[in-house]
Amino acid sequence: MITYAAIRSPRGVRLYRHVDDETAVEIHARRSQRVRNHSPGGFEFGYAGSGPTQLALAILLDCLGQERASALYIDFKRDYVANRTGEAFQIEEGEILAWAARIEAGA
């Protein structure tokens, strides 16, 4: 199982992909910025600005690939990233895949 975790740190929001609760790999903002640079300052969450947009794009790029991510990341920001509060949040790959299928089906 893959889980994505966004965590506030003294260096800003960091994004990690956890595989089976063991392996954690950091996903850096620059990877998503090469596709579309919404936020030179990196990731953020909890509002509808450029940092959350960059985070939404990064999560979906990793989970869905560039074509699907490019089509869906604004909706994902609205539905998941902009409304998260606190110091961290997690979302499982299965939840993202189910959400994407619903959006692509027009539901």
Buried (B, 14 or more C-beta within 10 A) or exposed (E): EBBBBBBBEEEEBBBBBBEEEEEEEEBEBEEBBEBBEBBEEBBBBBBEBBBBBBBBBBBBBBBBEEEBBBBBBBBBBBBBBBBBEEEBBEBBBEBBEEBBEEBEEEE
